[in-house]
Amino acid sequence: MVKSKNNSGREADIQLSILVVTYNSDKTIEECVESIIPELKSIVGEIIIVDNNSEDKTISLLEAMAAQYPQLRIQLNKVNRG
């Protein structure tokens, strides 16, 4: 089982993984992530965002949010895989 830090900073088994696939979503990606984060307070969870080679500000927004939210993991594809 995959481990992650829980809200108290201790390592624990991940109970929920949420996968979001995105492409050129700079207008909506922050709202998407910030709507999920509060739901992860009572469980150990992670948000995995797969970006399909966005050409707008999505990637820089994701990188900034990943620094702010330890539950956020990003995968940057070099090509749009659809």
Beta strands, then each sheet from edge to edge (+ up, - down):
strand 1: 3-5
strand 2: 11-13
strand 3: 16-22
strand 4: 45-52
strand 5: 72-77
sheet 1: 1+ 2-
sheet 2: 3+ 4+ 5+
end
